[in-house]
Amino acid sequence: MYTHSITGLHLLTFLEMDKNKINMIEIGAFSDLKQLETLWLNWNNLQMLDLGIFDMSDHPTSLHNFIIYNNPIQCSTNLCWIKVQWLSRILIQVFHGFI
């Protein structure tokens, strides 16, 4: 998924992108979705998530549910940003549990 591949949907609050064989998300891919509250990326091929996929300085509190079940995510210290940035205020579900 590339930067600005989702444009013109500034009022979108729910986005379900399950089973789309997504294997990477470019930095800034969701930065235009200022009102996004729920994002589902289940059953894709995501192996890593970069902090820059969302511009948190631009809309730090709109996303409340980030659900990424059944992706081959490589757990490492590179995912620490999820806990630091979001764990205290949104629900993040990974695999079949919570971070």
N, CA and C atoms as a LAMMPS dump frame, in Angstrom:
ITEM: TIMESTEP
0
ITEM: NUMBER OF ATOMS
297
ITEM: BOX BOUNDS ff ff ff
-5.0000000000000000e+02 5.0000000000000000e+02
-5.0000000000000000e+02 5.0000000000000000e+02
-5.0000000000000000e+02 5.0000000000000000e+02
ITEM: ATOMS id mol type element x y z
1 1 1 N 0.858 -1.164 0
2 1 2 C 0 0 0
3 1 3 C 0.907 1.231 0
4 2 1 N 0.68 2.109 -0.924
5 2 2 C 1.566 3.245 -1.104
6 2 3 C 0.986 4.537 -0.541
7 3 1 N 1.87 5.484 -0.288
8 3 2 C 1.457 6.795 0.198
9 3 3 C 0.455 7.404 -0.772
10 4 1 N -0.585 7.956 -0.239
11 4 2 C -1.643 8.625 -0.997
12 4 3 C -2.423 7.687 -1.916
13 5 1 N -2.404 6.375 -1.638
14 5 2 C -3.231 5.458 -2.424
15 5 3 C -4.689 5.549 -1.99
16 6 1 N -4.918 6.13 -0.819
17 6 2 C -6.275 6.386 -0.341
18 6 3 C -6.402 7.897 -0.191
19 7 1 N -7.082 8.524 -1.128
20 7 2 C -7.224 9.983 -1.088
21 7 3 C -8.691 10.369 -1.263
22 8 1 N -9.014 11.569 -0.836
23 8 2 C -10.36 12.095 -1.011
24 8 3 C -11.385 11.513 -0.049
25 9 1 N -10.947 10.804 0.963
26 9 2 C -11.861 10.181 1.918
27 9 3 C -11.625 10.752 3.315
28 10 1 N -11.588 12.042 3.414
29 10 2 C -11.239 12.721 4.66
30 10 3 C -12.216 12.442 5.804
31 11 1 N -13.448 12.066 5.492
32 11 2 C -14.448 11.808 6.533
33 11 3 C -14.604 10.325 6.846
34 12 1 N -13.811 9.475 6.209
35 12 2 C -13.886 8.043 6.438
36 12 3 C -13.535 7.713 7.886
37 13 1 N -14.398 6.928 8.552
38 13 2 C -14.146 6.57 9.945
39 13 3 C -13.839 5.083 10.125
40 14 1 N -14.237 4.244 9.177
41 14 2 C -14.037 2.796 9.279
42 14 3 C -13.463 2.279 7.969
43 15 1 N -12.35 1.538 8.052
44 15 2 C -11.732 0.98 6.851
45 15 3 C -11.371 -0.474 7.11
46 16 1 N -11.972 -1.366 6.339
47 16 2 C -11.692 -2.797 6.443
48 16 3 C -10.956 -3.233 5.184
49 17 1 N -9.716 -3.684 5.368
50 17 2 C -8.885 -4.102 4.236
51 17 3 C -8.392 -5.536 4.461
52 18 1 N -9.29 -6.385 4.905
53 18 2 C -8.966 -7.783 5.171
54 18 3 C -8.775 -8.556 3.867
55 19 1 N -7.897 -9.55 3.916
56 19 2 C -7.696 -10.506 2.824
57 19 3 C -7.382 -9.828 1.49
58 20 1 N -6.478 -8.871 1.509
59 20 2 C -6.077 -8.172 0.29
60 20 3 C -4.633 -8.451 -0.114
61 21 1 N -3.985 -9.383 0.556
62 21 2 C -2.599 -9.757 0.257
63 21 3 C -1.636 -8.571 0.377
64 22 1 N -1.945 -7.644 1.273
65 22 2 C -1.082 -6.484 1.504
66 22 3 C 0.176 -6.971 2.211
67 23 1 N 1.349 -6.667 1.641
68 23 2 C 2.594 -7.125 2.259
69 23 3 C 3.442 -5.994 2.799
70 24 1 N 3.07 -4.778 2.492
71 24 2 C 3.77 -3.624 3.059
72 24 3 C 2.861 -2.416 3.026
73 25 1 N 3.11 -1.519 3.971
74 25 2 C 2.379 -0.258 4.015
75 25 3 C 3.424 0.841 4.055
76 26 1 N 3.409 1.675 3.051
77 26 2 C 4.395 2.753 2.949
78 26 3 C 4.119 3.835 3.987
79 27 1 N 5.173 4.471 4.448
80 27 2 C 5.05 5.569 5.399
81 27 3 C 4.108 6.627 4.841
82 28 1 N 3.146 7.043 5.646
83 28 2 C 2.192 8.07 5.252
84 28 3 C 0.973 7.556 4.509
85 29 1 N 0.834 6.251 4.358
86 29 2 C -0.274 5.684 3.583
87 29 3 C -1.647 6.096 4.104
88 30 1 N -1.774 6.29 5.412
89 30 2 C -3.07 6.64 5.996
90 30 3 C -3.12 8.088 6.487
91 31 1 N -2.157 8.881 6.13
92 31 2 C -2.07 10.24 6.683
93 31 3 C -3.207 11.157 6.248
94 32 1 N -3.874 10.866 5.129
95 32 2 C -5.004 11.692 4.695
96 32 3 C -6.314 11.333 5.39
97 33 1 N -6.327 10.232 6.121
98 33 2 C -7.555 9.766 6.767
99 33 3 C -7.643 10.33 8.178
100 34 1 N -7.933 11.591 8.26
101 34 2 C -7.904 12.329 9.525
102 34 3 C -8.979 11.89 10.522
103 35 1 N -10.09 11.352 10.036
104 35 2 C -11.199 10.945 10.913
105 35 3 C -11.24 9.44 11.169
106 36 1 N -10.243 8.697 10.666
107 36 2 C -10.257 7.245 10.788
108 36 3 C -10.254 6.811 12.252
109 37 1 N -11.269 6.034 12.627
110 37 2 C -11.399 5.525 13.993
111 37 3 C -11.075 4.039 14.087
112 38 1 N -11.401 3.279 13.043
113 38 2 C -11.203 1.833 13.055
114 38 3 C -10.529 1.391 11.768
115 39 1 N -9.463 0.607 11.917
116 39 2 C -8.741 0.07 10.758
117 39 3 C -8.549 -1.426 10.956
118 40 1 N -9.038 -2.21 10.001
119 40 2 C -8.868 -3.658 10.016
120 40 3 C -7.935 -4.042 8.887
121 41 1 N -6.872 -4.761 9.224
122 41 2 C -5.911 -5.261 8.234
123 41 3 C -5.681 -6.763 8.442
124 42 1 N -6.73 -7.487 8.727
125 42 2 C -6.631 -8.911 9.02
126 42 3 C -6.345 -9.737 7.77
127 43 1 N -5.694 -10.882 7.99
128 43 2 C -5.453 -11.87 6.941
129 43 3 C -4.741 -11.281 5.723
130 44 1 N -3.706 -10.509 5.957
131 44 2 C -2.855 -10.008 4.884
132 44 3 C -1.475 -10.652 5.023
133 45 1 N -0.473 -10.067 4.421
134 45 2 C 0.893 -10.598 4.473
135 45 3 C 1.856 -9.619 5.118
136 46 1 N 1.375 -8.826 6.061
137 46 2 C 2.212 -7.82 6.713
138 46 3 C 3.238 -8.476 7.63
139 47 1 N 4.507 -8.102 7.447
140 47 2 C 5.567 -8.631 8.295
141 47 3 C 6.104 -7.587 9.256
142 48 1 N 5.907 -6.314 8.93
143 48 2 C 6.348 -5.242 9.818
144 48 3 C 5.438 -4.034 9.657
145 49 1 N 5.438 -3.192 10.671
146 49 2 C 4.664 -1.953 10.654
147 49 3 C 5.582 -0.826 11.091
148 50 1 N 5.651 0.199 10.304
149 50 2 C 6.497 1.343 10.617
150 50 3 C 5.673 2.42 11.302
151 51 1 N 6.272 3.101 12.244
152 51 2 C 5.601 4.187 12.966
153 51 3 C 5.009 5.224 12.021
154 52 1 N 5.645 5.466 10.9
155 52 2 C 5.222 6.518 9.989
156 52 3 C 4.002 6.226 9.15
157 53 1 N 3.372 5.053 9.292
158 53 2 C 2.191 4.789 8.465
159 53 3 C 1.034 5.717 8.826
160 54 1 N 1.057 6.225 10.05
161 54 2 C 0.085 7.227 10.473
162 54 3 C 0.853 8.472 10.858
163 55 1 N 0.326 9.621 10.532
164 55 2 C 0.941 10.867 10.986
165 55 3 C 0.286 11.226 12.308
166 56 1 N 0.84 10.714 13.395
167 56 2 C 0.224 10.888 14.709
168 56 3 C 0.215 12.33 15.179
169 57 1 N 1.099 13.153 14.669
170 57 2 C 1.096 14.562 15.07
171 57 3 C -0.097 15.293 14.475
172 58 1 N -0.589 14.791 13.342
173 58 2 C -1.69 15.434 12.645
174 58 3 C -3.053 15.067 13.224
175 59 1 N -3.225 13.826 13.619
176 59 2 C -4.497 13.389 14.206
177 59 3 C -4.208 12.321 15.251
178 60 1 N -3.721 12.748 16.405
179 60 2 C -3.245 11.792 17.402
180 60 3 C -4.31 10.991 18.137
181 61 1 N -5.569 11.361 18.071
182 61 2 C -6.554 10.643 18.88
183 61 3 C -7.706 10.048 18.087
184 62 1 N -7.737 10.163 16.784
185 62 2 C -8.894 9.675 16.032
186 62 3 C -8.943 8.153 15.953
187 63 1 N -7.809 7.471 15.808
188 63 2 C -7.803 6.022 15.68
189 63 3 C -7.977 5.359 17.045
190 64 1 N -9.032 4.543 17.158
191 64 2 C -9.327 3.868 18.422
192 64 3 C -9.187 2.35 18.323
193 65 1 N -9.338 1.797 17.133
194 65 2 C -9.257 0.351 16.931
195 65 3 C -8.358 0.054 15.738
196 66 1 N -7.28 -0.65 15.993
197 66 2 C -6.309 -1.028 14.962
198 66 3 C -6.159 -2.541 15.069
199 67 1 N -6.773 -3.275 14.147
200 67 2 C -6.889 -4.719 14.283
201 67 3 C -6.151 -5.399 13.132
202 68 1 N -5.172 -6.226 13.479
203 68 2 C -4.306 -6.835 12.464
204 68 3 C -4.104 -8.334 12.722
205 69 1 N -5.188 -9.057 12.881
206 69 2 C -5.129 -10.512 13.083
207 69 3 C -4.473 -11.206 11.892
208 70 1 N -3.821 -12.323 12.191
209 70 2 C -3.352 -13.264 11.183
210 70 3 C -2.508 -12.646 10.074
211 71 1 N -1.476 -11.964 10.484
212 71 2 C -0.432 -11.464 9.609
213 71 3 C 0.881 -12.051 10.129
214 72 1 N 1.834 -12.334 9.251
215 72 2 C 3.115 -12.898 9.698
216 72 3 C 4.063 -11.831 10.244
217 73 1 N 3.58 -11.012 11.159
218 73 2 C 4.365 -9.905 11.701
219 73 3 C 5.554 -10.44 12.486
220 74 1 N 6.719 -9.894 12.168
221 74 2 C 7.954 -10.26 12.854
222 74 3 C 8.052 -9.414 14.122
223 75 1 N 7.85 -10.029 15.256
224 75 2 C 7.92 -9.304 16.527
225 75 3 C 9.371 -8.958 16.848
226 76 1 N 9.619 -7.674 17.051
227 76 2 C 10.962 -7.206 17.394
228 76 3 C 10.836 -5.874 18.11
229 77 1 N 11.965 -5.313 18.47
230 77 2 C 11.951 -4.01 19.131
231 77 3 C 11.448 -2.917 18.199
232 78 1 N 11.4 -3.181 16.896
233 78 2 C 10.872 -2.196 15.947
234 78 3 C 9.379 -1.956 16.144
235 79 1 N 8.702 -2.841 16.866
236 79 2 C 7.276 -2.667 17.122
237 79 3 C 6.991 -1.995 18.456
238 80 1 N 8.016 -1.583 19.174
239 80 2 C 7.822 -0.924 20.473
240 80 3 C 6.995 0.343 20.347
241 81 1 N 7.031 0.991 19.19
242 81 2 C 6.262 2.218 19.01
243 81 3 C 4.775 1.977 19.22
244 82 1 N 4.296 0.767 18.933
245 82 2 C 2.876 0.484 19.124
246 82 3 C 2.503 0.656 20.597
247 83 1 N 3.293 0.104 21.477
248 83 2 C 3.007 0.239 22.901
249 83 3 C 3.179 1.668 23.382
250 84 1 N 4.255 2.303 22.974
251 84 2 C 4.557 3.658 23.438
252 84 3 C 3.533 4.664 22.933
253 85 1 N 3.191 4.609 21.652
254 85 2 C 2.306 5.603 21.049
255 85 3 C 0.83 5.367 21.345
256 86 1 N 0.404 4.101 21.39
257 86 2 C -1.025 3.844 21.348
258 86 3 C -1.618 3.035 22.476
259 87 1 N -0.862 2.184 23.103
260 87 2 C -1.459 1.224 24.017
261 87 3 C -2.306 1.871 25.102
262 88 1 N -1.933 3.037 25.528
263 88 2 C -2.675 3.677 26.607
264 88 3 C -4.013 4.248 26.166
265 89 1 N -4.26 4.357 24.849
266 89 2 C -5.505 5.006 24.445
267 89 3 C -6.3 4.325 23.35
268 90 1 N -5.761 3.295 22.702
269 90 2 C -6.57 2.596 21.717
270 90 3 C -6.427 1.095 21.883
271 91 1 N -7.347 0.369 21.285
272 91 2 C -7.323 -1.076 21.284
273 91 3 C -6.552 -1.54 20.057
274 92 1 N -5.48 -2.276 20.29
275 92 2 C -4.716 -2.85 19.195
276 92 3 C -4.78 -4.356 19.364
277 93 1 N -5.304 -5.035 18.376
278 93 2 C -5.388 -6.48 18.443
279 93 3 C -4.453 -7.069 17.396
280 94 1 N -3.578 -7.945 17.846
281 94 2 C -2.629 -8.602 16.967
282 94 3 C -2.808 -10.101 17.122
283 95 1 N -2.812 -10.818 16.028
284 95 2 C -3.04 -12.261 16.037
285 95 3 C -4.376 -12.512 16.74
286 96 1 N -4.404 -13.267 17.801
287 96 2 C -5.66 -13.499 18.513
288 96 3 C -5.526 -13.04 19.955
289 97 1 N -4.912 -11.899 20.155
290 97 2 C -4.719 -11.375 21.496
291 97 3 C -4.502 -9.886 21.449
292 98 1 N -3.951 -9.377 22.486
293 98 2 C -3.707 -7.945 22.578
294 98 3 C -2.228 -7.715 22.805
295 99 1 N -1.736 -6.593 22.349
296 99 2 C -0.347 -6.213 22.639
297 99 3 C -0.32 -5.659 24.042
